[in-house]
Amino acid sequence: MLAPLIPLIALALSLAWALLLRAGVYPSDWVSTLVFVGCIALMYWFFVRRRLLAPPLARWVRLAIWALPCYCAFQLLPLPLALLRFLSPARAQMAAVVAALMPAALHASVPIATNPPMALFWGFSALCYAATFFLVRELGWRFVERPWIMVAPLLAIGFIEALFGAIQLSLGGPDAPVSGTYTNRDHFSGMLEMLFPLALMLGWAILQKRRESFEQTMWPAVRICAVWATAVFFLVAIVYSMSRMGSFVAICSLFLTAALSFGPRLPSQNFRTGLLTVLAVGSLALFIFLPPDQLLARFAEMSASGKISTDTRLYFWKETLSLIDEFRWFGCGLGGFESTFLKYQGIVNGYRVEMAHNDYLQYLAELGLVGFSILLTAIVGILIPVVKGIIRVEDENRRLLLVGCAGSFLAIGLHSFVDFNLYIPANAMILAWIAGVASINGLD
C-alpha cells in the first residue's frame, strides 16, 4: 500500500506547486511542473511490475489520447510551401506575405502552427495531461478497493485554495477579489466547481458505507461532517469569488449529482419524476437566494464598460468562426489564436484578445476539424465508461465516486462555454486527474 502512495503524493505536490505559481498560466512557471510530472511518470513505469498494471483502455481510446500530442507535433513540422498550400491555404497565404517582405523566406519550409513556440509549449502540456491521466488511472487500479484515496489529495489542495480565498475576503472585505493563488476569479471558481461534487459524494459514500458503525463509534459521523463542511466551504468560496457562471455551474452540478445519486435507486418512474421536480425547485431557489448582494450587482453590470460583457463575448465567438472557416482542417496551431485573431477582430480596437472565451471554439480554431475530432474521440472514450459505470457498477462506493466525477465533468463543461478554464494548466491537470479516476472506476 505504501509503494503507490509515493507517486501519488509526488503528483499531488507537483499540482500544488503549479497552483502556488499562479496555476501555471505563465510558461516560465508551468515548465517546472512539466518536468516534475514527466519524471514521476517515467519513474513509475520504469519500476512498476507488469502484472500490477491496470486493465488497458479500449485500443481506439488509447490511440486517440496519444494521437493528440502527436498531432501537435505534426503542426510543428516544417512543410514545403506547395504542400502547405494544399493542407492550409490560409497559413500558406500568411507565409507568402512574409516572403514578400523577406524574399529569403520564399523557399523556406513553414509549419502549420502560426506561433511555433507556443505550439511547442502547449504540445508538451498535452503530454503532461496525458501522463497525468494514465498515471492516475494506474494508481487508481492499485487503490480500487479504496477508490476515494485518489480524490483525497485534490480535496486537500482545494481546501487550501478556498482557505486562501477566505483570507483574501476577510482582509479585503466583501468587495475584495477572491481568487486564491489564481490570477482570475473565474478560473479559481472553475477549479472549485470540479471539486465541489466530489466532496459532496465522498460524504454521502461514507454515510452509506458506515451507517452501521454509528452505534459503535462517532468517528464516521465526524468524517461526514468534516467532508460536507468542506463541500459547503467550496460552495461559499465559489459564490464569493463573484464568478457569475461559477454560481450557476455549482448549482447545476449539485442538481446532477443529487439526481444520479438517488434516481437510479428509486423503485418507480413516478418517484424519479417527483425527485427531479423537488431537486429542480430546490436548485432554482438556491440560485435565487444564495448569491450575496455583491454577486447580484455583478449580474446587473454584465455590460459595464472596460469589461468583457456578454455582447463582447458573442462578437468574439462570431469572429472566431471566421478564423475557424479559414483554418478549417488543421487549425492555426495550439497557442496561435492570439496572433491569428487580429485579422478577424472587428471590435474593441486596442484590446488584446488572447482567448476566445469559449474553450470549444478556441480548440476548434487551433486544432482544426482533424485535431478537434481526435480530442472529441478521446473525451467520448473517457465518458462512456463513466455513464455505464453509474448505471451498472454494483459497488455503491465506486458508483458514487463516478457520480461525483460526472458532476465535475458537467461543471467544467458548462463553464468552458463562456471562459477558457481548460487553457489554465492547473485546471486542465485537475480535469485529467479526475478523468483518470473515473476511467478506472468505470470498469465493470
C-alpha positions, 0 to 999 in steps of 0.5 A: 500500500505504501509503494503507490502512495509515493507517486501519488503524493509526488503528483499531488505536490507537483499540482500544488506547486503549479497552483502556488505559481499562479496555476501555471498560466505563465510558461516560465512557471508551468515548465517546472511542473512539466518536468516534475510530472514527466519524471514521476511518470517515467519513474513509475513505469520504469519500476512498476511490475507488469502484472500490477498494471491496470486493465488497458483502455479500449485500443481506439481510446488509447490511440486517440489520447496519444494521437493528440500530442502527436498531432501537435507535433505534426503542426510543428513540422516544417512543410514545403510551401506547395504542400502547405498550400494544399493542407492550409491555404490560409497559413500558406497565404500568411507565409507568402506575405512574409516572403514578400517582405523577406524574399529569403523566406520564399523557399523556406519550409513553414509549419502549420502552427502560426506561433511555433513556440507556443505550439511547442509549449502547449504540445508538451502540456498535452503530454503532461495531461496525458501522463497525468491521466494514465498515471492516475488511472494506474494508481487508481487500479492499485487503490480500487478497493479504496477508490476515494484515496485518489480524490483525497489529495485534490480535496486537500489542495482545494481546501487550501485554495478556498482557505486562501480565498477566505483570507483574501475576503476577510482582509479585503472585505466583501468587495475584495477579489477572491481568487486564491493563488489564481490570477482570475476569479473565474478560473479559481471558481472553475477549479472549485466547481470540479471539486465541489461534487466530489466532496459532496459524494465522498460524504454521502459514500461514507454515510452509506458505507458506515451507517452501521458503525454509528452505534459503535463509534462517532468517528464516521459521523465526524468524517461526514461532517468534516467532508460536507463542511468542506463541500459547503466551504467550496460552495461559499468560496465559489459564490464569493469569488463573484464568478457569475457562471461559477454560481450557476455551474455549482448549482447545476452540478449539485442538481446532477449529482443529487439526481444520479445519486438517488434516481437510479435507486428509486423503485418507480418512474413516478418517484424519479419524476417527483425527485427531479421536480423537488431537486429542480425547485430546490436548485432554482431557489438556491440560485435565487437566494444564495448569491450575496448582494455583491454577486447580484450587482455583478449580474446587473453590470454584465455590460459595464464598460472596460469589461468583457460583457456578454455582447463582447463575448458573442462578437468574439465567438462570431469572429472566431468562426471566421478564423475557424472557416479559414483554418478549417482542417488543421487549425492555426496551431495550439497557442496561435489564436492570439496572433491569428485573431487580429485579422478577424477582430472587428471590435474593441480596437486596442484590446488584446484578445488572447482567448476566445472565451469559449474553450470549444471554439478556441480548440476548434480554431487551433486544432482544426476539424482533424485535431478537434475530432481526435480530442472529441474521440478521446473525451467520448472514450473517457465518458462512456465508461463513466455513464455505464459505470453509474448505471451498472457498477454494483459497488455503491462506493465506486458508483458514487465516486463516478457520480461525483466525477460526472458532476465535475465533468458537467461543471467544467463543461458548462463553464468552458462555454463562456471562459477558457478554464481548460487553457489554465494548466492547473485546471486542465491537470485537475480535469485529467486527474479526475478523468483518470479516476473515473476511467478506472472506476468505470470498469465493470 
